Amino acid sequence: MNKTKIWLEENLKGDPIIWGIVILLSLISVVVVYSATGSLAYRMMGGNTEAYLIKHGMLVMVSLVVMWGIHNVPYKYFAKLSLLALWVSIPLLIFTFIYGSKINEASRWLTIPIINQAFQPSDLAKLALISAVAGMLAKRQRSIQDLMTTFVPIMLWISIICMLIGLANMSTAVLLLSTCLLLMFIGRVPMKFLMTVALAGTLGLASSIMIGQRGGVFHSRIDKFLNAGQTEIPYQAQHSYIAIATGGITGKGPGKSEQRNVLPHPYSDFIYAIIIEEYGLIGGATVLFLYLALLYRGMRVVAISTRPFGGLLSAGLSFALVIQAMVNMAVAVGLIPITGLPLPLLSMGGTSLIFTGISLGIILSISRGDHEDGFAAEVNSMKRMAKVA
């Protein structure tokens, strides 16, 4: 038992509760995705119902390995890497919009040669922008009210990246803009500057709606949601509500979902509906609690962080993950219009799982790094006191 504890302390550093939450959500993901894709795999893979399970399980393992690797990297390096990633993201987003693989009338994916794996540049851009904004705010805390040196560069980066993402993925762009505004609020940016960024970001998103690929879908989804009593409820929303309504308190049981056979993307956009159908309100509440606990631990890292960049970066990444989770769950239960955003850590995905692992690895790196810095300072202080004595 002691050897196991020592091994865990040496290899899984950082906040242990975050490790526990992530591992638990990953296990839930494997079980639920297996159930949600069973019928689809049987039809598409010649009766091999484990085909998608094996692929998803491997991606979950890769994301956990990536998270472990990133959590060993001192988080201070991500400030410089984020600016490089931003400059790389701009041509990637433009190239994807023009030449990317088009799915559901939107060019969001680039296919990586050799491994034939789809990749969304918006995942890279989102991570890079949050890290870059945290870095710029941390460096300029003493001149936070300076218009040209602090505010304008941040506003330009946010507007450009959100506009480029919004050309093909409006939901992600809106979520990213909201996260950046929250991050700037935590970073003590004056309210007048925040309002200006919100206006500039809104204009960027409006431009994306005008010239992008998803403007019609964006308007249609909002219109159907606002006029739900006068127009027909979208097909996927109907079956999501049926899944939730028939799940009851305890659910139908693992693997007994009926709506997985008719619900579009039950393994991704509407996996929360499958969770409630099979595990009931108890299962749905448990998943909700785990995400709220993840947010709490991420914000606790902010509270104990000894450096502005670490605290701001942990806050931005925690908000981005948990807000996306809340949006996905709100869509499933009919609180907001359909967005098409997956449920982080639970939905079946490709590179999105990897980038989620990177984000969590950075949060763990911050909790590990600040703890070690504080411990080293305490040891040095004790040595000085011993010398004086």
Stockholm file with secondary structure:
# STOCKHOLM 1.0

chainA/1-389         MNKTKIWLEENLKGDPIIWGIVILLSLISVVVVYSATGSLAYRMMGGNTEAYLIKHGMLVMVSLVVMWGIHNVPYKYFAKLSLLALWVSIPLLIFTFIYGSKINEASRWLTIPIINQAFQPSDLAKLALISAVAGMLAKRQRSIQDLMTTFVPIMLWISIICMLIGLANMSTAVLLLSTCLLLMFIGRVPMKFLMTVALAGTLGLASSIMIGQRGGVFHSRIDKFLNAGQTEIPYQAQHSYIAIATGGITGKGPGKSEQRNVLPHPYSDFIYAIIIEEYGLIGGATVLFLYLALLYRGMRVVAISTRPFGGLLSAGLSFALVIQAMVNMAVAVGLIPITGLPLPLLSMGGTSLIFTGISLGIILSISRGDHEDGFAAEVNSMKRMAKVA
#=GR chainA/1-389 SS CHHHHHHHHHHSCSCHHHHHHHHHHHHHHHHHHHHHHHHHHHHHTTTCTTHHHHHHHHHHHHHHHHHHHHHTSCTTHHHHHHHHHHHHHHHHHHHHHHHSEEETTEEEEEEETTTTEEECHHHHHHHHHHHHHHHHHHHTGGGTTCIIIIIHHHHHHHHHHHHHHHTTCHHHHHHHHHHHHHHHHHTTCCHHHHHHHHHHHHHHHHHHHHHSSSHHHHHHHHHHHHTTTTSCCCHHHHHHHHHHHHHTTTCSCTTCCSGGGTSSSTTTTTHHHHHHHHHHHHHHHHHHHHHHHHHHHHHHHHHHCSSHHHHHHHHHHHHHHHHHHHHHHHHHHTSSCCCCCCCTTTSCCSHHHHHHHHHHHHHHHHHHHHHHHHHHHHHHHHHHHHHHC
#=GC SS_cons         CHHHHHHHHHHSCSCHHHHHHHHHHHHHHHHHHHHHHHHHHHHHTTTCTTHHHHHHHHHHHHHHHHHHHHHTSCTTHHHHHHHHHHHHHHHHHHHHHHHSEEETTEEEEEEETTTTEEECHHHHHHHHHHHHHHHHHHHTGGGTTCIIIIIHHHHHHHHHHHHHHHTTCHHHHHHHHHHHHHHHHHTTCCHHHHHHHHHHHHHHHHHHHHHSSSHHHHHHHHHHHHTTTTSCCCHHHHHHHHHHHHHTTTCSCTTCCSGGGTSSSTTTTTHHHHHHHHHHHHHHHHHHHHHHHHHHHHHHHHHHCSSHHHHHHHHHHHHHHHHHHHHHHHHHHTSSCCCCCCCTTTSCCSHHHHHHHHHHHHHHHHHHHHHHHHHHHHHHHHHHHHHHC
//
